[in-house]
Amino acid sequence: MRTIISPAISLLVFLAAGNVAQAQNVTPTSDTAADIAVGRPLEAPINRLPVDKKFWWDEAWYKDGKMPTPGNHVLEERPISYTNPLDGTDVPGFIVRPKKPGAYPGIIFQHGRRGLDEFTRNLARRMAAQGFVVLAPDLYQARFISKFPVEHLTETEGDLNAGVDFLLKQPDISTSRICLYSHTRGGYYALKVAVSMKRQEKHVACFVSAYPHWQDPNLAEPMQVYRYATDADRLTIPTLIYIGEYEQYQRRRSIETAVRSMRKLGRDVRLIVYPGVGRGFDFRPPNVRTFADDLASKDATLRTAAFIKQHLKKWAK
């Protein structure tokens, strides 16, 4: 009796064999930019670092089942507008904060290339729910820039910089410094404000960004792929970066190269790579979201909140 294998099954067998043949058991080393190793295809991931080297390890959860309690504040939101003193541009946006009266630490959320739309607004709201006053300026509306611009308008950096002063003047901010939180191209805006505009270690206490575009968008393609903005080497405040395992090559390469360089310079920087997700895992719409997207987004939200609270604690008024 002859066994007949369909072309579809043959293709699956071929692909599976190829994956196994190319699989590697990756364990982070001192030369690895990320702090998390992506596992082997078709098998459970393995990380053989000692427990004291696994930054994410939680003994209380592992042994006793204790989990940190997330913030779940009911929110209130209000539209705002402030002026960039360099050229008089009015910058619209919104502030979202816990509805419960009181003062809370301050964060600026800077949107990326898609703008401040119904999906990216959720990122500001999620952080506010953890117990922060979050300012989300709309740099594109301020300059009549359409969504997904190719070119970068340098004046927008000044618009974000003015937002730092605006937020620090709010009466419901409990800290004398704030933190910058961003994603995609917003990571470049935030980098320029922290470093080129000299806000770090003066008005900005920490830097967090998801899959940041860490290069001047106006530079040529080779600079986008093989280089990063050298401002990253001068970023001295504590820094936390997130990307997905399937991040675009040209972005992942520059991010990892920058992180390696920052580490050699002794900077306080951590890069987390979430397995099973790609670019936009934190704002993808419901009709295309995956389970992995939500797991990564929730973890990033909690880690970001803890990171920011840690570094703003000493700046309480």
C-alpha positions as a printed NumPy array, in Angstrom:
array([[  0.   ,   0.   ,   0.   ],
       [  1.472,   3.329,  -1.055],
       [  1.172,   6.379,   1.169],
       [  0.285,   9.577,  -0.669],
       [  1.4  ,  12.899,   0.84 ],
       [ -0.341,  16.019,  -0.392],
       [  1.733,  18.973,  -1.661],
       [  0.464,  21.128,   1.243],
       [  1.66 ,  18.626,   3.867],
       [  4.98 ,  18.262,   2.059],
       [  5.469,  22.015,   2.206],
       [  4.726,  22.102,   5.944],
       [  7.178,  19.282,   6.607],
       [  9.822,  21.079,   4.561],
       [  9.302,  24.369,   6.4  ],
       [  9.344,  22.687,   9.793],
       [ 12.551,  20.868,   8.979],
       [ 14.115,  24.121,   7.854],
       [ 13.139,  25.856,  11.079],
       [ 14.628,  23.102,  13.197],
       [ 17.812,  23.05 ,  11.16 ],
       [ 18.278,  26.781,  11.564],
       [ 17.183,  26.939,  15.202],
       [ 19.565,  28.19 ,  17.83 ],
       [ 19.446,  28.096,  21.604],
       [ 20.114,  31.75 ,  22.369],
       [ 21.209,  32.806,  25.839],
       [ 21.928,  36.508,  26.579],
       [ 25.575,  37.397,  27.02 ],
       [ 27.408,  40.616,  27.726],
       [ 27.531,  41.172,  23.945],
       [ 23.765,  40.887,  23.555],
       [ 21.85 ,  44.152,  23.406],
       [ 18.58 ,  42.705,  24.728],
       [ 17.994,  41.376,  28.215],
       [ 15.631,  38.651,  27.026],
       [ 16.556,  35.772,  24.729],
       [ 14.098,  34.625,  22.085],
       [ 13.643,  30.863,  22.22 ],
       [ 14.007,  28.168,  19.599],
       [ 11.231,  27.577,  17.049],
       [  8.85 ,  24.714,  17.851],
       [ 10.212,  24.293,  21.378],
       [  9.918,  26.013,  24.739],
       [ 12.342,  28.955,  25.025],
       [ 15.329,  28.468,  27.315],
       [ 17.199,  31.08 ,  29.324],
       [ 20.033,  29.506,  31.304],
       [ 21.235,  32.671,  33.011],
       [ 21.459,  32.387,  36.821],
       [ 18.342,  33.639,  38.574],
       [ 20.194,  36.66 ,  39.971],
       [ 20.978,  37.685,  36.369],
       [ 17.34 ,  37.498,  35.194],
       [ 16.152,  41.043,  35.792],
       [ 12.51 ,  40.029,  35.44 ],
       [ 12.639,  37.292,  38.082],
       [  9.99 ,  37.552,  40.842],
       [ 10.61 ,  35.134,  43.686],
       [  7.4  ,  36.113,  45.523],
       [  5.319,  35.194,  42.499],
       [  7.24 ,  32.028,  41.634],
       [  7.098,  30.517,  45.13 ],
       [  4.048,  32.097,  46.763],
       [  1.893,  33.222,  43.852],
       [  1.99 ,  36.893,  44.859],
       [  1.483,  39.306,  41.982],
       [  1.922,  43.083,  41.953],
       [ -1.349,  44.984,  41.981],
       [ -1.751,  47.225,  38.927],
       [ -3.219,  50.687,  39.111],
       [ -6.834,  50.824,  38.001],
       [ -7.723,  54.471,  38.48 ],
       [-10.915,  55.861,  37.014],
       [ -9.791,  58.589,  34.612],
       [-10.738,  62.096,  33.675],
       [ -9.541,  63.844,  30.544],
       [ -9.456,  67.45 ,  29.432],
       [ -8.304,  69.191,  26.244],
       [ -5.388,  71.594,  26.596],
       [ -3.343,  73.997,  24.516],
       [  0.018,  75.614,  25.157],
       [  2.321,  77.9  ,  23.184],
       [  5.787,  77.259,  21.81 ],
       [  7.583,  80.515,  22.73 ],
       [ 10.092,  80.128,  19.889],
       [  7.55 ,  80.975,  17.188],
       [  4.19 ,  81.36 ,  18.911],
       [  2.744,  78.057,  17.654],
       [ -0.23 ,  76.806,  19.654],
       [  0.091,  73.111,  20.475],
       [ -3.173,  71.27 ,  21.186],
       [ -3.496,  67.996,  23.047],
       [ -5.026,  66.586,  26.187],
       [ -4.221,  65.783,  29.79 ],
       [ -5.51 ,  62.552,  31.294],
       [ -5.214,  61.763,  35.003],
       [ -6.883,  59.836,  37.818],
       [-10.298,  61.216,  38.659],
       [ -9.536,  60.912,  42.367],
       [ -8.426,  64.356,  43.63 ],
       [ -4.782,  64.846,  44.445],
       [ -1.39 ,  65.333,  42.844],
       [  0.407,  62.64 ,  40.843],
       [  3.798,  62.234,  39.088],
       [  3.996,  63.752,  35.61 ],
       [  4.585,  62.078,  32.247],
       [  4.644,  63.392,  28.682],
       [  3.453,  60.856,  26.131],
       [  4.757,  61.661,  22.665],
       [  2.959,  60.07 ,  19.734],
       [  4.79 ,  58.71 ,  16.733],
       [  4.423,  58.934,  12.973],
       [  0.761,  57.887,  12.875],
       [ -0.172,  60.867,  15.042],
       [ -2.397,  61.139,  18.082],
       [ -5.376,  59.074,  16.941],
       [ -7.994,  56.845,  18.571],
       [ -5.477,  54.017,  18.988],
       [ -2.404,  55.865,  20.256],
       [ -4.492,  57.887,  22.73 ],
       [ -4.952,  54.6  ,  24.589],
       [ -1.256,  54.542,  25.51 ],
       [ -1.568,  57.808,  27.417],
       [ -4.736,  56.597,  29.131],
       [ -3.16 ,  53.307,  30.216],
       [ -0.303,  55.123,  31.929],
       [ -2.646,  57.582,  33.621],
       [ -4.602,  54.633,  35.02 ],
       [ -1.423,  53.595,  36.857],
       [ -1.446,  56.829,  38.845],
       [  0.066,  59.608,  36.693],
       [ -0.866,  62.937,  35.178],
       [ -0.135,  62.424,  31.476],
       [  0.215,  65.2  ,  28.918],
       [ -0.267,  64.069,  25.301],
       [  0.537,  66.898,  22.85 ],
       [ -0.55 ,  66.64 ,  19.209],
       [  2.486,  67.927,  17.315],
       [  0.995,  67.197,  13.912],
       [ -2.225,  69.109,  14.46 ],
       [ -0.173,  72.037,  15.741],
       [  1.717,  72.251,  12.429],
       [ -1.042,  71.003,  10.099],
       [  0.955,  67.848,   9.367],
       [ -0.93 ,  64.867,   7.929],
       [ -0.668,  61.408,   9.48 ],
       [  2.337,  59.264,   8.533],
       [  4.632,  62.049,   7.288],
       [  7.865,  61.035,   5.591],
       [  9.819,  64.203,   6.339],
       [ 10.637,  65.411,   9.818],
       [  9.895,  69.043,  10.709],
       [ 12.498,  70.131,  13.253],
       [ 10.21 ,  72.835,  14.673],
       [  8.101,  70.076,  16.22 ],
       [ 10.965,  69.327,  18.608],
       [ 10.498,  72.799,  20.09 ],
       [  6.768,  72.133,  20.379],
       [  7.455,  69.093,  22.553],
       [ 10.095,  70.95 ,  24.544],
       [  7.533,  73.637,  25.429],
       [  5.293,  70.85 ,  26.708],
       [  7.834,  70.046,  29.435],
       [  7.44 ,  73.533,  30.891],
       [  3.671,  73.412,  30.519],
       [  3.369,  70.114,  32.375],
       [  5.696,  71.144,  35.207],
       [  3.522,  74.197,  35.843],
       [  0.368,  72.145,  36.368],
       [ -0.844,  72.342,  39.985],
       [ -1.686,  68.622,  40.152],
       [  1.875,  67.443,  39.408],
       [  3.487,  65.933,  42.512],
       [  7.062,  65.889,  41.184],
       [  9.574,  68.586,  40.265],
       [ 10.702,  66.51 ,  37.287],
       [  8.797,  64.471,  34.731],
       [  9.539,  61.454,  32.532],
       [  9.333,  61.122,  28.76 ],
       [  7.286,  58.218,  27.379],
       [  7.023,  57.644,  23.622],
       [  6.852,  55.242,  20.714],
       [  7.986,  55.086,  17.068],
       [  9.054,  58.525,  15.787],
       [  8.042,  60.018,  19.118],
       [ 11.2  ,  58.381,  20.459],
       [ 13.258,  60.684,  18.25 ],
       [ 11.377,  63.796,  19.372],
       [ 11.853,  62.781,  23.009],
       [ 15.549,  62.047,  22.46 ],
       [ 16.13 ,  65.512,  21.   ],
       [ 14.302,  67.185,  23.885],
       [ 16.185,  65.217,  26.527],
       [ 19.646,  65.684,  25.021],
       [ 19.87 ,  68.475,  22.432],
       [ 17.567,  70.752,  24.422],
       [ 19.328,  69.788,  27.663],
       [ 16.269,  68.742,  29.645],
       [ 17.752,  65.565,  31.102],
       [ 18.955,  65.673,  34.703],
       [ 17.313,  69.085,  35.005],
       [ 13.618,  68.7  ,  34.206],
       [ 13.433,  65.105,  32.866],
       [ 14.272,  62.194,  35.167],
       [ 13.853,  59.165,  32.877],
       [ 13.203,  58.041,  29.302],
       [ 10.932,  55.227,  28.096],
       [ 10.185,  54.374,  24.476],
       [  8.649,  51.505,  22.519],
       [ 10.426,  50.622,  19.245],
       [ 11.759,  54.181,  18.844],
       [ 12.899,  55.598,  15.528],
       [ 16.29 ,  56.659,  16.832],
       [ 17.564,  58.411,  13.756],
       [ 16.874,  61.711,  11.999],
       [ 14.082,  60.76 ,   9.544],
       [ 15.449,  63.232,   6.989],
       [ 18.772,  61.427,   6.55 ],
       [ 19.541,  59.036,   3.688],
       [ 18.58 ,  55.342,   3.789],
       [ 22.04 ,  53.985,   4.776],
       [ 21.971,  56.234,   7.835],
       [ 18.523,  54.882,   8.739],
       [ 19.678,  51.266,   8.543],
       [ 23.292,  51.322,   9.711],
       [ 23.488,  54.297,  12.063],
       [ 21.598,  55.852,  14.951],
       [ 21.249,  59.402,  16.234],
       [ 24.392,  60.098,  18.246],
       [ 22.259,  61.929,  20.814],
       [ 21.619,  58.438,  22.201],
       [ 25.251,  58.275,  23.337],
       [ 24.638,  61.439,  25.355],
       [ 21.423,  60.206,  26.963],
       [ 22.481,  59.936,  30.594],
       [ 19.164,  59.469,  32.407],
       [ 17.77 ,  55.976,  33.15 ],
       [ 16.392,  54.542,  29.917],
       [ 13.973,  51.705,  29.145],
       [ 13.341,  50.517,  25.58 ],
       [ 10.871,  47.928,  24.245],
       [ 10.758,  46.209,  20.884],
       [  9.1  ,  43.094,  19.504],
       [ 10.886,  39.984,  18.294],
       [  9.618,  40.733,  14.777],
       [ 10.553,  44.406,  14.739],
       [ 11.499,  45.795,  11.327],
       [ 15.142,  45.031,  10.588],
       [ 16.164,  48.607,   9.8  ],
       [ 14.733,  49.824,  13.108],
       [ 15.895,  46.931,  15.289],
       [ 19.448,  47.182,  14.035],
       [ 19.813,  50.866,  14.926],
       [ 18.124,  50.417,  18.32 ],
       [ 20.339,  47.485,  19.317],
       [ 23.461,  49.246,  18.059],
       [ 22.595,  52.327,  20.107],
       [ 21.923,  50.275,  23.244],
       [ 25.253,  48.448,  22.921],
       [ 27.052,  51.77 ,  22.593],
       [ 25.209,  53.23 ,  25.594],
       [ 26.167,  50.23 ,  27.707],
       [ 29.824,  50.584,  26.784],
       [ 29.557,  54.178,  27.971],
       [ 28.189,  53.001,  31.311],
       [ 24.646,  54.274,  30.781],
       [ 21.668,  52.955,  32.751],
       [ 19.768,  51.425,  29.824],
       [ 17.679,  48.284,  29.379],
       [ 16.291,  46.819,  26.149],
       [ 13.424,  44.327,  26.397],
       [ 12.466,  42.186,  23.395],
       [  8.964,  40.705,  23.572],
       [  8.67 ,  37.318,  21.821],
       [  5.941,  36.732,  19.273],
       [  5.118,  40.372,  18.501],
       [  6.161,  42.989,  15.993],
       [  6.013,  46.732,  15.586],
       [  2.89 ,  48.363,  16.996],
       [  2.032,  45.615,  19.484],
       [  0.789,  48.227,  21.956],
       [ -1.713,  50.017,  19.698],
       [ -2.817,  47.504,  17.04 ],
       [ -6.631,  47.632,  16.643],
       [ -8.835,  44.877,  18.082],
       [ -9.58 ,  43.196,  14.754],
       [ -5.908,  42.257,  14.215],
       [ -4.578,  42.01 ,  17.775],
       [ -3.076,  38.757,  18.976],
       [ -2.857,  37.248,  22.432],
       [  0.873,  37.97 ,  22.366],
       [  0.182,  41.658,  21.603],
       [ -1.924,  41.973,  24.733],
       [  0.535,  40.09 ,  26.94 ],
       [  3.386,  42.319,  25.78 ],
       [  1.321,  45.513,  26.095],
       [  0.164,  44.753,  29.635],
       [  3.653,  43.812,  30.771],
       [  5.159,  46.933,  29.185],
       [  2.544,  49.138,  30.862],
       [  3.238,  47.729,  34.323],
       [  7.016,  47.785,  33.864],
       [  6.914,  51.342,  32.567],
       [  4.791,  52.501,  35.496],
       [  7.123,  50.871,  38.032],
       [ 10.199,  52.259,  36.255],
       [  8.861,  55.819,  36.166],
       [  7.643,  55.754,  39.767],
       [ 11.053,  54.499,  40.869],
       [ 12.895,  57.334,  39.159],
       [ 10.448,  60.109,  40.04 ],
       [ 10.138,  59.126,  43.69 ],
       [ 13.083,  61.251,  44.833],
       [ 11.692,  64.274,  42.988],
       [  8.45 ,  64.413,  44.95 ],
       [  7.586,  67.973,  45.976]])
